Amino acid sequence: MFGASQPVPTLFGSVPHQIAREFKDEPALYFPHNLDFRGRAYPMHGNLNHLGSDVSRGMLQFAEARPLGERGLYWLHVQVSSRSSWSQAEKAQLKALQ
């Protein structure tokens, strides 16, 4: 519990935000990874990475933009529909895009 002498942590005072501020002017940021015995890759930095919390991932931006490609827009719609409360009619429209 936070008392009067301890400030409540906020997004802008969090460790990921401080790290992001330090690297904001860099042209690119690379994440070294460790591999476990099963071959799974985990980022070595625990506070700001592409597998972290929504806040951490939301502060990252691709260094090199690339087009979605021929089927990219379709798969973007699939991802959005699976993570949202789209109605069945909207999902049917998505199937029509195939």
Sequence and secondary structure as in RCSB ss.txt:
>XXXX:A:sequence
MFGASQPVPTLFGSVPHQIAREFKDEPALYFPHNLDFRGRAYPMHGNLNHLGSDVSRGMLQFAEARPLGERGLYW
LHVQVSSRSSWSQAEKAQLKALQ
>XXXX:A:secstr
   TTS    GGGSHHHHHHHHHTT S     EEE TTS EEES SSSSTTS HHHHHT   SS     TTHHHH
HHHHHHHHTT  HHHHHHHHHH 
